Each structure stands twice: as structure tokens, then as C-alpha cells.
Amino acid sequence: MVTEPEKTIEVLQTAIQMEIDGQEYYLKVSRESTNELGRKLLERLAAEEDVHRQKFIEIYNHIRQKKAWPAVDFQPNAGQKLRTIFARATEERGAEGKAPTTELEAIKTALDMENRSYDFYLSQSHSTSSATARDFLQTLAAEEREHHMILLDYYQYLLDPAAWFVKKEHPSLDG
């Protein structure tokens, strides 16, 4: 029978690889992005994935040595930082033309990755008996959900910048 620490180590190994894959994908797509907003957003997402990976490695090493979850100090605020980047860049860019299809496809892939990460972390949070692990995994799932929402907003912006601008900025016509 697999013990709780052994199961946790397996989950952490999977999570570390997911974060590495996510970081690599965001860096690759950021280099291919045709606009500054996309590059900044994707580079920031890559950095967030690396923060997650580092935290997983720290927890992994502690569990391997002590066979128990460490006290986890993880206060993500990626959504706030990412939304700030997005808001600032869209103010500068306004309602410019649509993005190339390849960039739209890349964002769709990223949306799927964030959904899968969210589902994985949430399901793992329900299957652990450790309250510390559960809280950490649920916090991480919430951060992945926030990444998804930001990417969805960006996707809608790329799809139709003028409509996005009207919806988000609520401009009024004086006359």
C-alpha cells in the first residue's frame, strides 16, 4: 500500500514537471508573440510557473527528509500583477487590429494547460489527508484559475480588440 508521503512525492513530481512544461511553453510562445502585450503577459506567466516549481521542489525535499508536509508560506499575487500588466498594455495599445491566428491558437493551448493544472491541483487537494497540503493545493488551484481568466481576457482581446475595448472600457458617445 502506498503511504501518504509516497503519494505526495508522486504528486509533487508530476506537479514539478507540469510547471516546467508550462514555463517552457510560455517562454517559447512569448518569443513567437507578435505584440509586446503578449510577450509581457507570457513572460510573466513563465515566471509564475517557475515560482510554483521552486515551491514544489522545496516541499518535495522537505517531505523526502522529514516524511511530512512543511509549513508552507505561499501567498500568490500573480493575478494582480498580471492584470496590471494587461491593463497598462491595453491602455497603450487601445483597440488595434486583430492578432494572427497562430497567437490565438497558442493562447487556446495555454487556456487548456491552465484548466488541466487547475483540475489536477483541485483533485489532489481533495485526496489528501493533510490540511496543510489541502490548503496549499487549493491556493495553487485558485492561482491557476486566475491565470486562466487572465488568458481568456487576453484571448478575447486578441480575437476582437475593438469589441473587447468597448466591453471593458465602457466608452460613451457624447453628442
Residue pairs with C-beta under 8 A, 6 or more apart in sequence:
2 10
4 128
4 129
4 130
5 63
5 67
5 68
7 128
8 63
8 69
8 128
8 130
8 133
9 60
9 63
9 64
11 124
12 56
12 59
12 60
12 63
13 60
14 120
15 52
15 56
15 120
15 121
15 124
16 53
16 56
16 57
16 60
18 116
18 117
18 120
19 49
19 50
19 52
19 53
19 56
20 49
20 53
21 113
22 45
22 46
22 49
22 113
22 117
23 46
23 49
23 50
23 53
25 109
25 110
25 113
26 42
26 43
26 45
26 46
26 49
26 110
27 42
27 43
27 46
29 38
29 42
29 103
29 106
29 110
30 38
30 39
30 42
30 43
30 46
31 39
32 102
32 103
32 106
33 39
33 42
33 103
33 106
34 99
34 100
34 103
35 93
35 99
35 103
36 89
36 93
37 85
37 86
37 89
37 90
37 93
37 154
38 99
38 103
38 154
38 158
40 85
40 89
41 82
41 85
41 86
41 89
41 150
41 151
41 154
42 110
44 78
44 81
44 82
44 85
45 82
45 110
45 147
45 151
48 76
48 78
48 82
48 143
48 147
51 76
51 78
52 140
52 143
55 72
55 74
58 70
59 69
59 70
59 72
59 136
62 68
62 69
62 70
63 69
63 70
68 130
69 130
69 132
69 133
69 136
70 132
71 132
72 132
72 135
72 136
74 136
74 139
74 140
76 139
76 140
76 142
76 143
78 143
78 146
78 147
79 143
79 146
79 147
79 149
79 150
82 146
82 147
82 150
83 150
86 150
86 153
86 154
90 157
90 165
90 168
93 161
94 161
94 165
95 161
95 162
95 164
95 165
95 166
96 161
97 161
98 158
98 159
98 160
98 161
99 158
99 159
103 158
104 155
104 158
104 159
107 151
107 154
107 155
107 158
108 155
110 151
111 148
111 151
111 152
111 155
114 144
114 145
114 147
114 148
114 151
115 148
117 141
117 144
118 141
118 144
118 145
118 148
121 137
121 138
121 140
121 141
121 144
122 137
122 138
122 141
124 137
125 133
125 134
125 137
125 138
125 141
126 134
128 134
128 137
153 164
156 163
156 164
157 164
165 171
